[in-house]
């Protein structure tokens, strides 16, 4: 696993900083409105993501490996593709 700040994270942070600076130069004001909206979105999404990760980790312990392989392996064919699509898109 990469560290907390890997190359992609650094690139995203650099783009955000550049946009923040651009908006500041364009308007002459610090973009607090956008920062507040980003913070509200963060606070709203983080609990959902945390619980989704927990569910995913618990499912790996709760469902036997053989069942998952039977339903989602390449041997499952179209049924496996549809099931994966339904579960992933739900």
PDB file with one MODEL, atoms N, CA, C and O in Angstrom:
MODEL        1
ATOM      1  N   UNK A   1       0.847  -1.186   0.000  1.00  0.00           N
ATOM      2  CA  UNK A   1       0.000   0.000   0.000  1.00  0.00           C
ATOM      3  C   UNK A   1       0.883   1.236   0.000  1.00  0.00           C
ATOM      4  O   UNK A   1       1.868   1.313   0.734  1.00  0.00           O
ATOM      5  N   UNK A   2       0.522   2.189  -0.823  1.00  0.00           N
ATOM      6  CA  UNK A   2       1.264   3.437  -0.873  1.00  0.00           C
ATOM      7  C   UNK A   2       0.977   4.248   0.386  1.00  0.00           C
ATOM      8  O   UNK A   2       0.012   3.995   1.108  1.00  0.00           O
ATOM      9  N   UNK A   3       1.827   5.212   0.623  1.00  0.00           N
ATOM     10  CA  UNK A   3       1.623   6.074   1.784  1.00  0.00           C
ATOM     11  C   UNK A   3       0.386   6.941   1.620  1.00  0.00           C
ATOM     12  O   UNK A   3      -0.292   6.893   0.593  1.00  0.00           O
ATOM     13  N   UNK A   4       0.106   7.721   2.631  1.00  0.00           N
ATOM     14  CA  UNK A   4      -1.059   8.606   2.610  1.00  0.00           C
ATOM     15  C   UNK A   4      -0.939   9.603   1.464  1.00  0.00           C
ATOM     16  O   UNK A   4      -1.931   9.925   0.810  1.00  0.00           O
ATOM     17  N   UNK A   5       0.264  10.088   1.222  1.00  0.00           N
ATOM     18  CA  UNK A   5       0.480  11.048   0.143  1.00  0.00           C
ATOM     19  C   UNK A   5       1.302  10.360  -0.942  1.00  0.00           C
ATOM     20  O   UNK A   5       2.532  10.422  -0.941  1.00  0.00           O
ATOM     21  N   UNK A   6       0.607   9.710  -1.859  1.00  0.00           N
ATOM     22  CA  UNK A   6       1.287   9.117  -2.999  1.00  0.00           C
ATOM     23  C   UNK A   6       1.283  10.113  -4.152  1.00  0.00           C
ATOM     24  O   UNK A   6       0.861  11.256  -3.975  1.00  0.00           O
ATOM     25  N   UNK A   7       1.738   9.708  -5.303  1.00  0.00           N
ATOM     26  CA  UNK A   7       1.879  10.623  -6.437  1.00  0.00           C
ATOM     27  C   UNK A   7       0.533  11.194  -6.870  1.00  0.00           C
ATOM     28  O   UNK A   7       0.429  12.392  -7.131  1.00  0.00           O
ATOM     29  N   UNK A   8      -0.498  10.354  -6.950  1.00  0.00           N
ATOM     30  CA  UNK A   8      -1.816  10.812  -7.395  1.00  0.00           C
ATOM     31  C   UNK A   8      -2.394  11.817  -6.395  1.00  0.00           C
ATOM     32  O   UNK A   8      -2.953  12.837  -6.797  1.00  0.00           O
ATOM     33  N   UNK A   9      -2.263  11.537  -5.108  1.00  0.00           N
ATOM     34  CA  UNK A   9      -2.747  12.466  -4.085  1.00  0.00           C
ATOM     35  C   UNK A   9      -2.040  13.809  -4.209  1.00  0.00           C
ATOM     36  O   UNK A   9      -2.667  14.860  -4.078  1.00  0.00           O
ATOM     37  N   UNK A  10      -0.754  13.775  -4.457  1.00  0.00           N
ATOM     38  CA  UNK A  10       0.009  15.010  -4.620  1.00  0.00           C
ATOM     39  C   UNK A  10      -0.477  15.791  -5.837  1.00  0.00           C
ATOM     40  O   UNK A  10      -0.609  17.013  -5.778  1.00  0.00           O
ATOM     41  N   UNK A  11      -0.744  15.094  -6.935  1.00  0.00           N
ATOM     42  CA  UNK A  11      -1.225  15.761  -8.147  1.00  0.00           C
ATOM     43  C   UNK A  11      -2.586  16.406  -7.900  1.00  0.00           C
ATOM     44  O   UNK A  11      -2.812  17.550  -8.295  1.00  0.00           O
ATOM     45  N   UNK A  12      -3.491  15.678  -7.251  1.00  0.00           N
ATOM     46  CA  UNK A  12      -4.819  16.223  -6.946  1.00  0.00           C
ATOM     47  C   UNK A  12      -4.701  17.448  -6.040  1.00  0.00           C
ATOM     48  O   UNK A  12      -5.382  18.449  -6.257  1.00  0.00           O
ATOM     49  N   UNK A  13      -3.839  17.370  -5.027  1.00  0.00           N
ATOM     50  CA  UNK A  13      -3.645  18.506  -4.124  1.00  0.00           C
ATOM     51  C   UNK A  13      -3.063  19.704  -4.875  1.00  0.00           C
ATOM     52  O   UNK A  13      -3.451  20.845  -4.622  1.00  0.00           O
ATOM     53  N   UNK A  14      -2.140  19.449  -5.789  1.00  0.00           N
ATOM     54  CA  UNK A  14      -1.543  20.540  -6.560  1.00  0.00           C
ATOM     55  C   UNK A  14      -2.579  21.198  -7.465  1.00  0.00           C
ATOM     56  O   UNK A  14      -2.587  22.422  -7.596  1.00  0.00           O
ATOM     57  N   UNK A  15      -3.456  20.408  -8.094  1.00  0.00           N
ATOM     58  CA  UNK A  15      -4.511  20.971  -8.941  1.00  0.00           C
ATOM     59  C   UNK A  15      -5.469  21.804  -8.091  1.00  0.00           C
ATOM     60  O   UNK A  15      -5.865  22.898  -8.493  1.00  0.00           O
ATOM     61  N   UNK A  16      -5.844  21.289  -6.918  1.00  0.00           N
ATOM     62  CA  UNK A  16      -6.746  22.037  -6.032  1.00  0.00           C
ATOM     63  C   UNK A  16      -6.104  23.349  -5.592  1.00  0.00           C
ATOM     64  O   UNK A  16      -6.762  24.390  -5.571  1.00  0.00           O
ATOM     65  N   UNK A  17      -4.828  23.298  -5.242  1.00  0.00           N
ATOM     66  CA  UNK A  17      -4.135  24.517  -4.815  1.00  0.00           C
ATOM     67  C   UNK A  17      -4.046  25.518  -5.967  1.00  0.00           C
ATOM     68  O   UNK A  17      -4.232  26.718  -5.765  1.00  0.00           O
ATOM     69  N   UNK A  18      -3.763  25.027  -7.164  1.00  0.00           N
ATOM     70  CA  UNK A  18      -3.670  25.920  -8.325  1.00  0.00           C
ATOM     71  C   UNK A  18      -5.027  26.572  -8.615  1.00  0.00           C
ATOM     72  O   UNK A  18      -5.092  27.767  -8.903  1.00  0.00           O
ATOM     73  N   UNK A  19      -6.098  25.797  -8.541  1.00  0.00           N
ATOM     74  CA  UNK A  19      -7.437  26.356  -8.763  1.00  0.00           C
ATOM     75  C   UNK A  19      -7.817  27.352  -7.673  1.00  0.00           C
ATOM     76  O   UNK A  19      -8.416  28.390  -7.954  1.00  0.00           O
ATOM     77  N   UNK A  20      -7.471  27.038  -6.442  1.00  0.00           N
ATOM     78  CA  UNK A  20      -7.729  27.945  -5.328  1.00  0.00           C
ATOM     79  C   UNK A  20      -7.027  29.281  -5.589  1.00  0.00           C
ATOM     80  O   UNK A  20      -7.620  30.348  -5.431  1.00  0.00           O
ATOM     81  N   UNK A  21      -5.770  29.203  -5.986  1.00  0.00           N
ATOM     82  CA  UNK A  21      -4.991  30.417  -6.262  1.00  0.00           C
ATOM     83  C   UNK A  21      -5.556  31.169  -7.463  1.00  0.00           C
ATOM     84  O   UNK A  21      -5.629  32.398  -7.444  1.00  0.00           O
ATOM     85  N   UNK A  22      -5.956  30.449  -8.504  1.00  0.00           N
ATOM     86  CA  UNK A  22      -6.544  31.075  -9.691  1.00  0.00           C
ATOM     87  C   UNK A  22      -7.819  31.840  -9.344  1.00  0.00           C
ATOM     88  O   UNK A  22      -8.004  32.978  -9.777  1.00  0.00           O
ATOM     89  N   UNK A  23      -8.695  31.212  -8.561  1.00  0.00           N
ATOM     90  CA  UNK A  23      -9.938  31.882  -8.160  1.00  0.00           C
ATOM     91  C   UNK A  23      -9.617  33.101  -7.308  1.00  0.00           C
ATOM     92  O   UNK A  23     -10.272  34.136  -7.432  1.00  0.00           O
ATOM     93  N   UNK A  24      -8.617  32.988  -6.447  1.00  0.00           N
ATOM     94  CA  UNK A  24      -8.208  34.137  -5.634  1.00  0.00           C
ATOM     95  C   UNK A  24      -7.727  35.285  -6.514  1.00  0.00           C
ATOM     96  O   UNK A  24      -8.101  36.439  -6.303  1.00  0.00           O
ATOM     97  N   UNK A  25      -6.890  34.960  -7.508  1.00  0.00           N
ATOM     98  CA  UNK A  25      -6.402  36.008  -8.414  1.00  0.00           C
ATOM     99  C   UNK A  25      -7.528  36.611  -9.239  1.00  0.00           C
ATOM    100  O   UNK A  25      -7.534  37.818  -9.484  1.00  0.00           O
ATOM    101  N   UNK A  26      -8.468  35.803  -9.666  1.00  0.00           N
ATOM    102  CA  UNK A  26      -9.571  36.262 -10.515  1.00  0.00           C
ATOM    103  C   UNK A  26     -10.539  37.167  -9.752  1.00  0.00           C
ATOM    104  O   UNK A  26     -10.987  38.189 -10.272  1.00  0.00           O
ATOM    105  N   UNK A  27     -10.855  36.784  -8.517  1.00  0.00           N
ATOM    106  CA  UNK A  27     -11.878  37.515  -7.762  1.00  0.00           C
ATOM    107  C   UNK A  27     -11.284  38.490  -6.747  1.00  0.00           C
ATOM    108  O   UNK A  27     -11.956  39.429  -6.320  1.00  0.00           O
ATOM    109  N   UNK A  28     -10.031  38.271  -6.363  1.00  0.00           N
ATOM    110  CA  UNK A  28      -9.426  39.109  -5.339  1.00  0.00           C
ATOM    111  C   UNK A  28      -9.844  38.725  -3.930  1.00  0.00           C
ATOM    112  O   UNK A  28      -9.511  39.416  -2.967  1.00  0.00           O
ATOM    113  N   UNK A  29     -10.578  37.611  -3.809  1.00  0.00           N
ATOM    114  CA  UNK A  29     -11.035  37.141  -2.495  1.00  0.00           C
ATOM    115  C   UNK A  29     -10.700  35.660  -2.333  1.00  0.00           C
ATOM    116  O   UNK A  29     -10.642  34.898  -3.299  1.00  0.00           O
ATOM    117  N   UNK A  30     -10.484  35.288  -1.080  1.00  0.00           N
ATOM    118  CA  UNK A  30     -10.283  33.868  -0.794  1.00  0.00           C
ATOM    119  C   UNK A  30     -11.625  33.166  -1.011  1.00  0.00           C
ATOM    120  O   UNK A  30     -12.643  33.628  -0.495  1.00  0.00           O
ATOM    121  N   UNK A  31     -11.648  32.062  -1.761  1.00  0.00           N
ATOM    122  CA  UNK A  31     -12.916  31.390  -2.080  1.00  0.00           C
ATOM    123  C   UNK A  31     -13.472  30.572  -0.908  1.00  0.00           C
ATOM    124  O   UNK A  31     -13.499  29.343  -0.952  1.00  0.00           O
ATOM    125  N   UNK A  32     -13.914  31.280   0.141  1.00  0.00           N
ATOM    126  CA  UNK A  32     -14.431  30.595   1.328  1.00  0.00           C
ATOM    127  C   UNK A  32     -15.716  29.834   1.035  1.00  0.00           C
ATOM    128  O   UNK A  32     -15.960  28.788   1.636  1.00  0.00           O
ATOM    129  N   UNK A  33     -16.544  30.341   0.120  1.00  0.00           N
ATOM    130  CA  UNK A  33     -17.789  29.647  -0.211  1.00  0.00           C
ATOM    131  C   UNK A  33     -17.527  28.263  -0.763  1.00  0.00           C
ATOM    132  O   UNK A  33     -18.158  27.291  -0.348  1.00  0.00           O
ATOM    133  N   UNK A  34     -16.597  28.172  -1.700  1.00  0.00           N
ATOM    134  CA  UNK A  34     -16.248  26.867  -2.281  1.00  0.00           C
ATOM    135  C   UNK A  34     -15.609  25.970  -1.230  1.00  0.00           C
ATOM    136  O   UNK A  34     -15.865  24.766  -1.196  1.00  0.00           O
ATOM    137  N   UNK A  35     -14.783  26.552  -0.379  1.00  0.00           N
ATOM    138  CA  UNK A  35     -14.146  25.774   0.683  1.00  0.00           C
ATOM    139  C   UNK A  35     -15.194  25.223   1.648  1.00  0.00           C
ATOM    140  O   UNK A  35     -15.105  24.070   2.072  1.00  0.00           O
ATOM    141  N   UNK A  36     -16.178  26.036   1.991  1.00  0.00           N
ATOM    142  CA  UNK A  36     -17.252  25.585   2.887  1.00  0.00           C
ATOM    143  C   UNK A  36     -18.097  24.492   2.262  1.00  0.00           C
ATOM    144  O   UNK A  36     -18.475  23.534   2.935  1.00  0.00           O
ATOM    145  N   UNK A  37     -18.402  24.632   0.948  1.00  0.00           N
ATOM    146  CA  UNK A  37     -19.178  23.589   0.266  1.00  0.00           C
ATOM    147  C   UNK A  37     -18.393  22.281   0.212  1.00  0.00           C
ATOM    148  O   UNK A  37     -18.965  21.205   0.391  1.00  0.00           O
ATOM    149  N   UNK A  38     -17.091  22.369  -0.033  1.00  0.00           N
ATOM    150  CA  UNK A  38     -16.253  21.169  -0.052  1.00  0.00           C
ATOM    151  C   UNK A  38     -16.223  20.514   1.332  1.00  0.00           C
ATOM    152  O   UNK A  38     -16.278  19.290   1.448  1.00  0.00           O
ATOM    153  N   UNK A  39     -16.137  21.330   2.362  1.00  0.00           N
ATOM    154  CA  UNK A  39     -16.141  20.787   3.728  1.00  0.00           C
ATOM    155  C   UNK A  39     -17.453  20.118   4.073  1.00  0.00           C
ATOM    156  O   UNK A  39     -17.462  19.058   4.700  1.00  0.00           O
ATOM    157  N   UNK A  40     -18.558  20.716   3.677  1.00  0.00           N
ATOM    158  CA  UNK A  40     -19.871  20.113   3.942  1.00  0.00           C
ATOM    159  C   UNK A  40     -20.024  18.797   3.190  1.00  0.00           C
ATOM    160  O   UNK A  40     -20.558  17.826   3.726  1.00  0.00           O
ATOM    161  N   UNK A  41     -19.557  18.769   1.957  1.00  0.00           N
ATOM    162  CA  UNK A  41     -19.608  17.531   1.184  1.00  0.00           C
ATOM    163  C   UNK A  41     -18.756  16.451   1.837  1.00  0.00           C
ATOM    164  O   UNK A  41     -19.161  15.291   1.915  1.00  0.00           O
ATOM    165  N   UNK A  42     -17.580  16.838   2.304  1.00  0.00           N
ATOM    166  CA  UNK A  42     -16.679  15.911   2.992  1.00  0.00           C
ATOM    167  C   UNK A  42     -17.343  15.313   4.231  1.00  0.00           C
ATOM    168  O   UNK A  42     -17.315  14.099   4.438  1.00  0.00           O
ATOM    169  N   UNK A  43     -17.939  16.179   5.051  1.00  0.00           N
ATOM    170  CA  UNK A  43     -18.590  15.720   6.286  1.00  0.00           C
ATOM    171  C   UNK A  43     -19.777  14.803   5.971  1.00  0.00           C
ATOM    172  O   UNK A  43     -20.061  13.872   6.725  1.00  0.00           O
ATOM    173  N   UNK A  44     -20.462  15.066   4.865  1.00  0.00           N
ATOM    174  CA  UNK A  44     -21.607  14.256   4.484  1.00  0.00           C
ATOM    175  C   UNK A  44     -21.191  12.891   3.934  1.00  0.00           C
ATOM    176  O   UNK A  44     -21.870  11.894   4.180  1.00  0.00           O
ATOM    177  N   UNK A  45     -20.097  12.840   3.201  1.00  0.00           N
ATOM    178  CA  UNK A  45     -19.710  11.609   2.512  1.00  0.00           C
ATOM    179  C   UNK A  45     -18.847  10.685   3.358  1.00  0.00           C
ATOM    180  O   UNK A  45     -18.971   9.466   3.241  1.00  0.00           O
ATOM    181  N   UNK A  46     -17.981  11.220   4.199  1.00  0.00           N
ATOM    182  CA  UNK A  46     -17.032  10.387   4.947  1.00  0.00           C
ATOM    183  C   UNK A  46     -17.700   9.287   5.767  1.00  0.00           C
ATOM    184  O   UNK A  46     -17.226   8.152   5.721  1.00  0.00           O
ATOM    185  N   UNK A  47     -18.773   9.553   6.516  1.00  0.00           N
ATOM    186  CA  UNK A  47     -19.390   8.443   7.253  1.00  0.00           C
ATOM    187  C   UNK A  47     -19.910   7.339   6.326  1.00  0.00           C
ATOM    188  O   UNK A  47     -19.802   6.157   6.653  1.00  0.00           O
ATOM    189  N   UNK A  48     -20.469   7.714   5.180  1.00  0.00           N
ATOM    190  CA  UNK A  48     -20.966   6.709   4.237  1.00  0.00           C
ATOM    191  C   UNK A  48     -19.830   5.853   3.705  1.00  0.00           C
ATOM    192  O   UNK A  48     -19.961   4.634   3.601  1.00  0.00           O
ATOM    193  N   UNK A  49     -18.724   6.483   3.372  1.00  0.00           N
ATOM    194  CA  UNK A  49     -17.575   5.742   2.862  1.00  0.00           C
ATOM    195  C   UNK A  49     -17.019   4.820   3.951  1.00  0.00           C
ATOM    196  O   UNK A  49     -16.689   3.665   3.679  1.00  0.00           O
ATOM    197  N   UNK A  50     -16.915   5.322   5.168  1.00  0.00           N
ATOM    198  CA  UNK A  50     -16.384   4.516   6.266  1.00  0.00           C
ATOM    199  C   UNK A  50     -17.255   3.279   6.504  1.00  0.00           C
ATOM    200  O   UNK A  50     -16.728   2.178   6.668  1.00  0.00           O
ATOM    201  N   UNK A  51     -18.575   3.447   6.524  1.00  0.00           N
ATOM    202  CA  UNK A  51     -19.450   2.297   6.727  1.00  0.00           C
ATOM    203  C   UNK A  51     -19.410   1.346   5.538  1.00  0.00           C
ATOM    204  O   UNK A  51     -19.500   0.131   5.718  1.00  0.00           O
ATOM    205  N   UNK A  52     -19.277   1.879   4.327  1.00  0.00           N
ATOM    206  CA  UNK A  52     -19.178   1.013   3.148  1.00  0.00           C
ATOM    207  C   UNK A  52     -17.905   0.177   3.203  1.00  0.00           C
ATOM    208  O   UNK A  52     -17.935  -1.007   2.866  1.00  0.00           O
ATOM    209  N   UNK A  53     -16.786   0.770   3.621  1.00  0.00           N
ATOM    210  CA  UNK A  53     -15.546   0.005   3.772  1.00  0.00           C
ATOM    211  C   UNK A  53     -15.705  -1.067   4.844  1.00  0.00           C
ATOM    212  O   UNK A  53     -15.228  -2.190   4.678  1.00  0.00           O
ATOM    213  N   UNK A  54     -16.373  -0.723   5.941  1.00  0.00           N
ATOM    214  CA  UNK A  54     -16.593  -1.691   7.004  1.00  0.00           C
ATOM    215  C   UNK A  54     -17.449  -2.857   6.506  1.00  0.00           C
ATOM    216  O   UNK A  54     -17.144  -4.016   6.790  1.00  0.00           O
ATOM    217  N   UNK A  55     -18.510  -2.557   5.772  1.00  0.00           N
ATOM    218  CA  UNK A  55     -19.363  -3.606   5.216  1.00  0.00           C
ATOM    219  C   UNK A  55     -18.551  -4.499   4.284  1.00  0.00           C
ATOM    220  O   UNK A  55     -18.647  -5.725   4.355  1.00  0.00           O
ATOM    221  N   UNK A  56     -17.756  -3.893   3.418  1.00  0.00           N
ATOM    222  CA  UNK A  56     -16.929  -4.680   2.503  1.00  0.00           C
ATOM    223  C   UNK A  56     -15.969  -5.598   3.231  1.00  0.00           C
ATOM    224  O   UNK A  56     -15.810  -6.760   2.855  1.00  0.00           O
ATOM    225  N   UNK A  57     -15.327  -5.086   4.269  1.00  0.00           N
ATOM    226  CA  UNK A  57     -14.394  -5.902   5.043  1.00  0.00           C
ATOM    227  C   UNK A  57     -15.113  -7.019   5.788  1.00  0.00           C
ATOM    228  O   UNK A  57     -14.614  -8.141   5.859  1.00  0.00           O
ATOM    229  N   UNK A  58     -16.291  -6.715   6.348  1.00  0.00           N
ATOM    230  CA  UNK A  58     -17.040  -7.734   7.075  1.00  0.00           C
ATOM    231  C   UNK A  58     -17.587  -8.807   6.140  1.00  0.00           C
ATOM    232  O   UNK A  58     -17.646  -9.979   6.512  1.00  0.00           O
ATOM    233  N   UNK A  59     -17.988  -8.419   4.932  1.00  0.00           N
ATOM    234  CA  UNK A  59     -18.496  -9.399   3.981  1.00  0.00           C
ATOM    235  C   UNK A  59     -17.429 -10.413   3.585  1.00  0.00           C
ATOM    236  O   UNK A  59     -17.736 -11.581   3.345  1.00  0.00           O
ATOM    237  N   UNK A  60     -16.180  -9.970   3.516  1.00  0.00           N
ATOM    238  CA  UNK A  60     -15.109 -10.914   3.189  1.00  0.00           C
ATOM    239  C   UNK A  60     -14.941 -11.966   4.280  1.00  0.00           C
ATOM    240  O   UNK A  60     -14.472 -13.072   4.013  1.00  0.00           O
ATOM    241  N   UNK A  61     -15.320 -11.627   5.492  1.00  0.00           N
ATOM    242  CA  UNK A  61     -15.266 -12.587   6.594  1.00  0.00           C
ATOM    243  C   UNK A  61     -16.549 -13.415   6.698  1.00  0.00           C
ATOM    244  O   UNK A  61     -16.504 -14.569   7.124  1.00  0.00           O
ATOM    245  N   UNK A  62     -17.685 -12.841   6.317  1.00  0.00           N
ATOM    246  CA  UNK A  62     -18.976 -13.495   6.520  1.00  0.00           C
ATOM    247  C   UNK A  62     -19.340 -14.486   5.420  1.00  0.00           C
ATOM    248  O   UNK A  62     -19.972 -15.508   5.686  1.00  0.00           O
ATOM    249  N   UNK A  63     -18.941 -14.185   4.177  1.00  0.00           N
ATOM    250  CA  UNK A  63     -19.327 -15.042   3.055  1.00  0.00           C
ATOM    251  C   UNK A  63     -18.161 -15.961   2.714  1.00  0.00           C
ATOM    252  O   UNK A  63     -17.049 -15.489   2.479  1.00  0.00           O
ATOM    253  N   UNK A  64     -18.405 -17.267   2.686  1.00  0.00           N
ATOM    254  CA  UNK A  64     -17.323 -18.207   2.342  1.00  0.00           C
ATOM    255  C   UNK A  64     -16.756 -17.917   0.949  1.00  0.00           C
ATOM    256  O   UNK A  64     -17.490 -17.571   0.024  1.00  0.00           O
ATOM    257  N   UNK A  65     -15.464 -18.064   0.825  1.00  0.00           N
ATOM    258  CA  UNK A  65     -14.750 -17.777  -0.418  1.00  0.00           C
ATOM    259  C   UNK A  65     -15.298 -18.597  -1.591  1.00  0.00           C
ATOM    260  O   UNK A  65     -15.378 -18.096  -2.713  1.00  0.00           O
ATOM    261  N   UNK A  66     -15.671 -19.834  -1.338  1.00  0.00           N
ATOM    262  CA  UNK A  66     -16.167 -20.712  -2.399  1.00  0.00           C
ATOM    263  C   UNK A  66     -17.452 -20.157  -3.027  1.00  0.00           C
ATOM    264  O   UNK A  66     -17.641 -20.252  -4.240  1.00  0.00           O
ATOM    265  N   UNK A  67     -18.323 -19.586  -2.212  1.00  0.00           N
ATOM    266  CA  UNK A  67     -19.581 -19.024  -2.731  1.00  0.00           C
ATOM    267  C   UNK A  67     -19.280 -17.846  -3.652  1.00  0.00           C
ATOM    268  O   UNK A  67     -19.853 -17.735  -4.736  1.00  0.00           O
ATOM    269  N   UNK A  68     -18.395 -16.982  -3.221  1.00  0.00           N
ATOM    270  CA  UNK A  68     -18.042 -15.825  -4.048  1.00  0.00           C
ATOM    271  C   UNK A  68     -17.404 -16.288  -5.356  1.00  0.00           C
ATOM    272  O   UNK A  68     -17.704 -15.746  -6.420  1.00  0.00           O
ATOM    273  N   UNK A  69     -16.530 -17.283  -5.282  1.00  0.00           N
ATOM    274  CA  UNK A  69     -15.899 -17.785  -6.500  1.00  0.00           C
ATOM    275  C   UNK A  69     -16.920 -18.403  -7.445  1.00  0.00           C
ATOM    276  O   UNK A  69     -16.829 -18.215  -8.658  1.00  0.00           O
ATOM    277  N   UNK A  70     -17.885 -19.132  -6.913  1.00  0.00           N
ATOM    278  CA  UNK A  70     -18.903 -19.748  -7.763  1.00  0.00           C
ATOM    279  C   UNK A  70     -19.783 -18.707  -8.449  1.00  0.00           C
ATOM    280  O   UNK A  70     -20.182 -18.886  -9.600  1.00  0.00           O
ATOM    281  N   UNK A  71     -20.083 -17.617  -7.740  1.00  0.00           N
ATOM    282  CA  UNK A  71     -20.997 -16.617  -8.286  1.00  0.00           C
ATOM    283  C   UNK A  71     -20.302 -15.561  -9.142  1.00  0.00           C
ATOM    284  O   UNK A  71     -20.919 -15.002 -10.048  1.00  0.00           O
ATOM    285  N   UNK A  72     -19.033 -15.280  -8.869  1.00  0.00           N
ATOM    286  CA  UNK A  72     -18.388 -14.157  -9.539  1.00  0.00           C
ATOM    287  C   UNK A  72     -17.140 -14.513 -10.352  1.00  0.00           C
ATOM    288  O   UNK A  72     -16.536 -13.621 -10.948  1.00  0.00           O
ATOM    289  N   UNK A  73     -16.743 -15.763 -10.395  1.00  0.00           N
ATOM    290  CA  UNK A  73     -15.545 -16.117 -11.162  1.00  0.00           C
ATOM    291  C   UNK A  73     -15.839 -16.116 -12.655  1.00  0.00           C
ATOM    292  O   UNK A  73     -16.978 -15.906 -13.074  1.00  0.00           O
ATOM    293  N   UNK A  74     -14.817 -16.348 -13.444  1.00  0.00           N
ATOM    294  CA  UNK A  74     -15.017 -16.390 -14.892  1.00  0.00           C
ATOM    295  C   UNK A  74     -15.888 -17.575 -15.303  1.00  0.00           C
ATOM    296  O   UNK A  74     -16.463 -17.573 -16.391  1.00  0.00           O
ATOM    297  N   UNK A  75     -15.988 -18.576 -14.447  1.00  0.00           N
ATOM    298  CA  UNK A  75     -16.862 -19.725 -14.733  1.00  0.00           C
ATOM    299  C   UNK A  75     -18.342 -19.369 -14.580  1.00  0.00           C
ATOM    300  O   UNK A  75     -19.201 -20.092 -15.084  1.00  0.00           O
ATOM    301  N   UNK A  76     -18.647 -18.281 -13.900  1.00  0.00           N
ATOM    302  CA  UNK A  76     -20.039 -17.890 -13.675  1.00  0.00           C
ATOM    303  C   UNK A  76     -20.675 -17.311 -14.931  1.00  0.00           C
ATOM    304  O   UNK A  76     -21.901 -17.249 -15.034  1.00  0.00           O
ATOM    305  N   UNK A  77     -19.857 -16.888 -15.883  1.00  0.00           N
ATOM    306  CA  UNK A  77     -20.370 -16.384 -17.151  1.00  0.00           C
ATOM    307  C   UNK A  77     -21.213 -15.125 -16.999  1.00  0.00           C
ATOM    308  O   UNK A  77     -20.903 -14.239 -16.203  1.00  0.00           O
ATOM    309  N   UNK A  78     -22.276 -15.068 -17.774  1.00  0.00           N
ATOM    310  CA  UNK A  78     -23.142 -13.892 -17.789  1.00  0.00           C
ATOM    311  C   UNK A  78     -23.788 -13.649 -16.421  1.00  0.00           C
ATOM    312  O   UNK A  78     -23.969 -12.499 -16.020  1.00  0.00           O
ATOM    313  N   UNK A  79     -24.132 -14.712 -15.711  1.00  0.00           N
ATOM    314  CA  UNK A  79     -24.716 -14.568 -14.376  1.00  0.00           C
ATOM    315  C   UNK A  79     -23.771 -13.790 -13.453  1.00  0.00           C
ATOM    316  O   UNK A  79     -24.208 -12.909 -12.713  1.00  0.00           O
ATOM    317  N   UNK A  80     -22.487 -14.116 -13.500  1.00  0.00           N
ATOM    318  CA  UNK A  80     -21.506 -13.416 -12.663  1.00  0.00           C
ATOM    319  C   UNK A  80     -21.353 -11.961 -13.047  1.00  0.00           C
ATOM    320  O   UNK A  80     -21.232 -11.089 -12.186  1.00  0.00           O
ATOM    321  N   UNK A  81     -21.359 -11.702 -14.346  1.00  0.00           N
ATOM    322  CA  UNK A  81     -21.245 -10.317 -14.812  1.00  0.00           C
ATOM    323  C   UNK A  81     -22.457  -9.511 -14.354  1.00  0.00           C
ATOM    324  O   UNK A  81     -22.309  -8.398 -13.849  1.00  0.00           O
ATOM    325  N   UNK A  82     -23.664 -10.072 -14.529  1.00  0.00           N
ATOM    326  CA  UNK A  82     -24.875  -9.355 -14.120  1.00  0.00           C
ATOM    327  C   UNK A  82     -24.934  -9.138 -12.620  1.00  0.00           C
ATOM    328  O   UNK A  82     -25.316  -8.061 -12.162  1.00  0.00           O
ATOM    329  N   UNK A  83     -24.559 -10.149 -11.853  1.00  0.00           N
ATOM    330  CA  UNK A  83     -24.563 -10.010 -10.393  1.00  0.00           C
ATOM    331  C   UNK A  83     -23.569  -8.945  -9.961  1.00  0.00           C
ATOM    332  O   UNK A  83     -23.895  -8.095  -9.132  1.00  0.00           O
ATOM    333  N   UNK A  84     -22.363  -8.979 -10.509  1.00  0.00           N
ATOM    334  CA  UNK A  84     -21.363  -7.974 -10.170  1.00  0.00           C
ATOM    335  C   UNK A  84     -21.819  -6.576 -10.547  1.00  0.00           C
ATOM    336  O   UNK A  84     -21.578  -5.615  -9.818  1.00  0.00           O
ATOM    337  N   UNK A  85     -22.489  -6.471 -11.704  1.00  0.00           N
ATOM    338  CA  UNK A  85     -22.992  -5.179 -12.154  1.00  0.00           C
ATOM    339  C   UNK A  85     -24.096  -4.673 -11.212  1.00  0.00           C
ATOM    340  O   UNK A  85     -24.113  -3.496 -10.850  1.00  0.00           O
ATOM    341  N   UNK A  86     -25.004  -5.554 -10.823  1.00  0.00           N
ATOM    342  CA  UNK A  86     -26.098  -5.162  -9.932  1.00  0.00           C
ATOM    343  C   UNK A  86     -25.593  -4.749  -8.561  1.00  0.00           C
ATOM    344  O   UNK A  86     -26.004  -3.723  -8.019  1.00  0.00           O
ATOM    345  N   UNK A  87     -24.698  -5.556  -8.003  1.00  0.00           N
ATOM    346  CA  UNK A  87     -24.181  -5.252  -6.663  1.00  0.00           C
ATOM    347  C   UNK A  87     -23.304  -4.002  -6.707  1.00  0.00           C
ATOM    348  O   UNK A  87     -23.394  -3.158  -5.815  1.00  0.00           O
ATOM    349  N   UNK A  88     -22.474  -3.872  -7.710  1.00  0.00           N
ATOM    350  CA  UNK A  88     -21.599  -2.707  -7.811  1.00  0.00           C
ATOM    351  C   UNK A  88     -22.346  -1.429  -8.116  1.00  0.00           C
ATOM    352  O   UNK A  88     -21.950  -0.355  -7.662  1.00  0.00           O
ATOM    353  N   UNK A  89     -23.424  -1.528  -8.883  1.00  0.00           N
ATOM    354  CA  UNK A  89     -24.186  -0.339  -9.246  1.00  0.00           C
ATOM    355  C   UNK A  89     -25.247   0.026  -8.235  1.00  0.00           C
ATOM    356  O   UNK A  89     -25.828   1.109  -8.314  1.00  0.00           O
ATOM    357  N   UNK A  90     -25.513  -0.850  -7.290  1.00  0.00           N
ATOM    358  CA  UNK A  90     -26.569  -0.608  -6.303  1.00  0.00           C
ATOM    359  C   UNK A  90     -26.089   0.243  -5.231  1.00  0.00           C
ATOM    360  O   UNK A  90     -26.840   0.555  -4.307  1.00  0.00           O
TER     361      UNK A  90
ENDMDL
END
